[in-house]
């Protein structure tokens, strides 16, 4: 009898045993545990790179503003108008013609949790502007005093805009995580903050870094 006509017991598919399924699940969990940190690092690196790109755009806007205002920067906070530096770059409270930033999302770091809200409270941005020589060496300088970049001798050593949870930063004497939001940066990129320096380059700093205390910074002012 030809082989194709032989009858026999039908072949059935072999099922996975419980032990084999558990082994597969354990292997999958291990692979995920190994891959997640690498994926997190890639995402964090991409966010930090985008943040640095945004800071450079802000730096260009500040440079243009300064050139149009005889070397002066926007006021960190104008007590008369109650506007911060970024409002002035955006054209004031109404966004008038001649603004130096025309896209509010530039002001939101991808590592921060807020959304840009320019002209109505709450005034949420992802960056803060340093105004350390507002308070030093005198006890109190007027907030209406122009911030002249011409005063700073060593622009490469002066932090200007940084990852922060408050738009004005008045001191970096002790920038620890528990410090007031107007006295520290926000180390949100793998425990580091991106800092736009006054000469346009980007540096990173971690909580506890004290190289930018007011005494050192004001030695570089005429």
C-alpha positions in Angstrom: 0.0 0.0 0.0 1.4 3.4 -1.0 2.6 5.5 1.9 0.1 8.2 1.2 -2.8 5.9 2.0 -1.5 4.6 5.3 -3.5 5.4 8.3 -2.0 6.4 11.5 -2.5 8.4 14.6 -2.9 12.1 13.8 0.0 14.3 14.8 -0.8 16.9 17.4 1.0 20.1 18.2 3.1 20.0 21.4 1.8 22.5 24.0 4.2 24.7 26.1 4.5 23.5 29.6 4.1 25.9 32.5 7.8 25.8 33.3 8.7 26.8 29.7 6.3 29.7 29.8 7.7 30.9 33.0 11.3 30.7 31.6 10.2 32.8 28.6 8.6 35.4 30.8 11.6 35.6 33.0 13.9 36.1 30.0 11.5 38.8 28.7 11.6 40.6 32.0 15.4 40.5 32.1 15.7 41.9 28.6 13.3 44.7 29.4 15.2 45.5 32.6 18.4 45.7 30.6 17.0 47.8 27.8 15.0 50.4 29.8 18.0 52.2 31.3 19.6 52.5 27.9 16.4 53.8 26.4 16.0 56.3 29.3 19.6 57.5 28.8 18.9 58.0 25.1 15.7 60.0 25.8 17.4 62.1 28.5 20.3 62.8 26.1 17.8 63.9 23.4 16.0 66.1 25.8 19.2 67.7 27.0 20.3 68.3 23.4 17.0 70.0 22.5 17.2 72.1 25.7 20.6 73.3 24.7 19.3 74.2 21.2 16.5 76.2 22.8 18.9 78.0 25.1 21.1 79.0 22.1 18.0 80.5 20.4 17.3 82.5 23.5 20.9 83.6 23.5 20.6 84.9 20.0 17.4 86.8 21.0 19.2 88.3 23.9 22.2 89.3 21.8 19.9 91.0 19.3 18.0 92.8 22.1 21.2 94.0 23.6 22.5 95.3 20.3 19.2 97.3 19.9 19.4 98.7 23.5 22.9 100.0 23.7 24.3 96.9 25.3 21.6 96.5 27.9 19.8 93.2 28.6 16.1 92.9 29.4 15.3 93.5 33.0 15.0 90.2 34.8 11.8 91.6 36.4 10.3 95.0 35.8 8.4 95.9 39.0 6.5 98.7 37.2 5.1 96.5 34.4 5.3 93.2 36.4 6.9 91.6 33.3 9.8 89.2 33.3 12.8 89.2 30.9 11.0 86.7 28.5 8.0 89.0 28.2 10.3 91.7 27.0 11.8 89.4 24.4 8.3 88.4 23.3 7.3 92.0 22.8 5.8 93.0 26.2 2.4 92.1 27.5 0.8 92.3 24.1 3.4 90.7 21.8 3.9 93.8 19.7 5.9 94.1 16.5 9.7 93.9 16.9 9.7 91.0 19.3 12.9 89.0 19.6 11.2 85.7 20.3 8.0 84.9 18.4 7.5 81.3 19.5 6.7 80.8 23.2 7.6 77.1 23.2 11.3 78.1 22.9 10.9 79.0 26.6 9.9 75.5 27.7 12.6 73.0 28.3 11.6 69.5 27.2 12.7 68.2 30.6 10.4 70.6 32.5 6.8 69.9 33.4 5.2 73.2 32.7 3.6 74.7 29.6 4.5 78.2 28.3 2.0 80.8 29.5 3.4 84.2 28.4 1.1 87.0 29.2 -1.4 85.9 31.8 -0.7 84.3 35.3 0.7 81.8 36.0 3.8 82.9 34.1 5.2 79.5 33.5 8.5 79.0 31.7 11.3 76.4 31.9 14.2 78.8 32.3 15.5 81.4 34.7 17.7 84.5 34.1 20.5 85.2 36.5 20.6 88.7 38.1 23.2 88.1 40.8 24.7 91.6 40.8 21.3 93.1 41.6 22.1 92.4 45.3 25.9 92.5 45.5 28.1 94.2 46.7 25.5 96.7 47.9 22.6 95.6 50.1 20.1 96.5 47.4 20.3 97.8 43.9 17.3 99.1 42.0 15.6 96.6 39.8 15.2 99.4 37.3 19.0 99.6 36.8 19.9 98.5 33.2 21.7 95.2 33.0 24.7 96.2 30.9 26.6 93.3 29.4 29.4 95.8 28.9 30.0 95.7 32.6 31.0 92.0 32.6 34.6 91.4 31.8 34.6 87.6 31.5 31.5 86.7 29.6 32.5 83.0 29.4 32.4 82.8 33.2 29.0 84.4 33.7 25.8 82.2 33.7 22.9 84.0 32.0 20.0 81.7 31.3 19.5 78.3 33.0 17.2 75.4 33.6 15.1 76.7 36.4 11.6 76.5 38.0 11.4 80.3 38.5 12.0 82.9 35.8 14.3 85.1 38.0 17.4 83.7 39.7 18.9 86.1 42.2 21.7 84.0 43.6 23.7 80.8 42.9 25.7 80.9 46.2 24.3 77.5 47.3 22.3 75.9 44.5 21.2 72.8 46.3 17.9 71.0 45.4 16.3 72.3 48.6 17.2 75.9 48.0 14.5 78.5 47.1 13.5 78.4 43.4 14.9 81.9 42.9 18.3 80.8 44.3 19.1 77.7 42.2 19.0 76.1 38.8 17.0 72.9 38.2 19.2 69.9 37.6 16.7 68.1 35.4 19.0 66.5 32.8 20.6 63.4 34.3 21.2 65.4 37.5 22.6 68.3 35.7 21.3 71.7 34.5 22.0 73.3 31.2 23.4 76.8 31.6 23.7 79.4 28.8 26.8 81.5 29.5 27.0 85.1 28.5 29.4 84.4 25.7 26.9 82.0 24.1 28.4 78.6 25.0 26.5 76.0 27.1 27.8 74.5 30.4 26.3 71.9 32.7 26.1 72.1 36.5 25.0 69.8 39.3 23.4 70.6 42.6 26.1 71.8 45.0 28.3 73.4 42.4 29.3 76.8 43.8 31.6 78.2 41.2 29.1 81.0 40.4 28.7 82.6 43.9 28.0 86.3 43.9 31.4 87.3 45.2 33.2 85.5 42.4 30.9 86.8 39.7 31.1 90.4 40.9 34.9 90.3 40.6 34.3 90.2 36.9 32.3 93.4 36.8 33.8 96.8 36.2 
